[in-house]
Amino acid sequence: MLQLLSRSTKWHSFLNKFQNMKSRPKLDYRNKLILAPMVRVGTLPMRLLALEMGADIVYTEELIDLKLIKSIRRHNPALGTVDFVDPSDGTVVFRTCALETSRLVLQMGTSDAARALAVGKLLQQDISGLDINMGCPKEFSIKGGMGAALLANPDKAALILRTLCSNLDIPVTCKIRILPDLDDTISLVEKLADTGIAAIGIHARTRDERPQHRPHPDVLRAVAKAVSIPIIANGGSRNMQKYEDILKFQLECGADSVMVARAAQINVSIFRRDGLLPMDELIEKYLRLCVDYDNAPHNAKYCVQNMLKELQETPRGKRFLQCQTLQQICEIWHLGDYCRRKQKELRTLGNSGRAEVEPPEAQAKRQKMEEAATAITDDFEGVICRSMPFLRSTYASDNHLPKTVLYVYAGRTGKSPPCYETQQCDKLFRAICSYDGQRYSSTFWEKNKKQAEQGAALVALLHLGQLQEEPLRENGSLIN
Ligand SMILES: Cc1cc2nc3c(=O)[nH]c(=O)nc-3n(C[C@H](O)[C@H](O)[C@H](O)COP(=O)(O)O)c2cc1C
């Protein structure tokens, strides 16, 4: 009978899942450096980078149960990932891969035990721990009875945790904030510990305290003395500039483990025993992972912005802020070729992106865009192309703009004025400048038609020897 059953593919995949989960050692929360849950920051590339830098455990950003429950789990063989995809619009709600499974905790926002359990069952084969957010003070969470709302409803919080602990095969934890009163905090932690959770993350601030307020390591120390489950201390980033500062905070709190958010958001190499990496090296590593795992460009941009901080004001930073695609961002860190090559390879491997789960209207729109992009590539046959973004702020007046300069140059040399044609792909533009029997274009996709034309004129001027590369590179309007 068993033999017969094992022949069926369904039974086989169930057996695999079960064996994978059982063979994975249970996550131990003692003596660990942890990447804290952070919305928009804790996506796959940043988690993998944190692990590479020395974090022992990484948390996902908070993912809401309602969103997860309706998502479709699918393998993405091109990327080697498991994706949970929103079937209504095809967006990837959660992407993970085998490299992180044994050290990955997913943080969920929930207010309902049954729903949380359903999500836990859907996810447990792909993660090693499930954490419930009980500390988020944002209006969205509180209104939905999630996050810090659960601190005011300990019975419900305990019910959620008990339901998960009794029915899932992976360890369950929660992340709370301290209460204004120490005894109340200890009572709450004891009540939650009774549910069977494997550890508790505690942000050393109250619900009403903001990140700029000093944390309360003394409160954590008292809690850690009073309870026996592992305490994960959080809230110390304000005083964390290097690896040793993480350990100092852990010691101050008397905690078993420590969880870092903002300090890692700025420089994830804070987890590195051998010291911080230079920012550009870190960004490069991060971008490679974004390319490898086809990360959404807006997410990559947000994370790089956090690393750049005030350097966003430099010419390079300003150029970066104008980027809309991963390719454009990669060009700035000299990874343009890597990005192009890898994206091509992923397409060849069938990285279908959203296609399989798209509703028909979205699918039609995407196909139209893909056709347009192919047509555009064909149209660029024989065109002299360079990657030259146009940055208006680097030109003193309209008289200096590339289109004007090229127009004047044409008049001076007795040639017909240049003319332009523009191609649009979704919300981005490229232009071709035709001048004296030759066509020129910038490979940098611009946000509007006018900028695209200026970019094309720049390429023409450069080719005609009317621009010098080096000065332009310095003032930030030329990238190679
Ligand atoms: C950008 C950002 C996003 C965050 N998102 C989450 C989240 O999804 N879930 C959560 O429990 N806390 C979240 N937090 C709070 C952090 O996990 C952490 O509790 C807080 O920043 C204090 O730790 P730190 O001093 O190390 O920054 C977020 C913090 C930041 C800065």
The ligand as an SDF file (V2000), in Angstrom:
LIG
                    3D

 31 33  0  0  0  0  0  0  0  0999 V2000
   12.4230   50.8540    8.2050 C   0  0  0  0  0  0  0  0  0  0  0  0
   11.9040   50.1280    9.4110 C   0  0  0  0  0  0  0  0  0  0  0  0
   10.9120   49.1830    9.2590 C   0  0  0  0  0  0  0  0  0  0  0  0
   10.4480   48.4620   10.3710 C   0  0  0  0  0  0  0  0  0  0  0  0
    9.5320   47.4720   10.1880 N   0  0  0  0  0  0  0  0  0  0  0  0
    9.1960   46.6480   11.2390 C   0  0  0  0  0  0  0  0  0  0  0  0
    8.4100   45.4890   11.0430 C   0  0  0  0  0  0  0  0  0  0  0  0
    8.0230   45.1560    9.9200 O   0  0  0  0  0  0  0  0  0  0  0  0
    8.0980   44.7500   12.1440 N   0  0  0  0  0  0  0  0  0  0  0  0
    8.5360   45.0650   13.4070 C   0  0  0  0  0  0  0  0  0  0  0  0
    8.2370   44.3570   14.3510 O   0  0  0  0  0  0  0  0  0  0  0  0
    9.2910   46.1610   13.5930 N   0  0  0  0  0  0  0  0  0  0  0  0
    9.6510   46.9310   12.5560 C   0  0  0  0  0  0  0  0  0  0  0  0
   10.4880   48.0050   12.7560 N   0  0  0  0  0  0  0  0  0  0  0  0
   11.0130   48.2570   14.0930 C   0  0  0  0  0  0  0  0  0  0  0  0
   12.3550   47.5330   14.2820 C   0  0  0  0  0  0  0  0  0  0  0  0
   12.2610   46.1500   14.0830 O   0  0  0  0  0  0  0  0  0  0  0  0
   12.9280   47.7880   15.6730 C   0  0  0  0  0  0  0  0  0  0  0  0
   12.0350   47.3010   16.6260 O   0  0  0  0  0  0  0  0  0  0  0  0
   13.1870   49.2830   15.9440 C   0  0  0  0  0  0  0  0  0  0  0  0
   13.7290   49.9490   14.8420 O   0  0  0  0  0  0  0  0  0  0  0  0
   14.1590   49.4280   17.1200 C   0  0  0  0  0  0  0  0  0  0  0  0
   15.3510   48.7380   16.8880 O   0  0  0  0  0  0  0  0  0  0  0  0
   16.7110   49.4770   16.4400 P   0  0  0  0  0  0  0  0  0  0  0  0
   17.0650   50.4050   17.5600 O   0  0  0  0  0  0  0  0  0  0  0  0
   17.7210   48.3880   16.2630 O   0  0  0  0  0  0  0  0  0  0  0  0
   16.4070   50.2330   15.2020 O   0  0  0  0  0  0  0  0  0  0  0  0
   10.9520   48.7430   11.6640 C   0  0  0  0  0  0  0  0  0  0  0  0
   11.9380   49.7280   11.8070 C   0  0  0  0  0  0  0  0  0  0  0  0
   12.4260   50.4070   10.6980 C   0  0  0  0  0  0  0  0  0  0  0  0
   13.4890   51.4410   10.8790 C   0  0  0  0  0  0  0  0  0  0  0  0
  1  2  1  0
  2  3  1  0
  2 30  2  0
  3  4  2  0
  4  5  1  0
  4 28  1  0
  5  6  2  0
  6  7  1  0
  6 13  1  0
  7  8  2  0
  7  9  1  0
  9 10  1  0
 10 11  2  0
 10 12  1  0
 12 13  2  0
 13 14  1  0
 14 15  1  0
 14 28  1  0
 15 16  1  0
 16 17  1  0
 16 18  1  0
 18 19  1  0
 18 20  1  0
 20 21  1  0
 20 22  1  0
 22 23  1  0
 23 24  1  0
 24 25  2  0
 24 26  1  0
 24 27  1  0
 28 29  2  0
 29 30  1  0
 30 31  1  0
M  END
$$$$
